[in-house]
């Protein structure tokens, strides 16, 4: 009789271990942040965190618009409080970096403030991180 009891206890221990293992892994909440100075701005955040925010305003991302002879990168970040960053660039390195943005990406955007009113800021840096710890984009 002792062998069946040991088998059940052993099987229960294995099942508990499997459940704990399925929940393992670093997870980070990475909300959108925008910092502006007199001459520059910086924004960062995870696409999944922005999508999961409790408001319908917060967001971060980039788009590439291309024609036959030229391409332009446009990036944005917006907080619920109304602070935002909107910049553009034709730099090939930034356009190539934007190609790596996905639904679980963390994005950092750097820009110089526009010298003339009504113009977009100039994107001067773009960093994209793709990690399992970033929150996924959910509906």
Secondary structure, 3 states (H helix, E strand, C coil): CHHHHHHHHHHHHHHHHHHHHHCCCCCECCCCEEEECCCEEEEEEEHHHHHCCCCCCCEEEEEEEECCCCEEEEEEEECCCCCEEEEEECCHHHHHHHCCCCCCEEEEEEEECCCCCCCCEEEEEEEEEECCCECCCCC
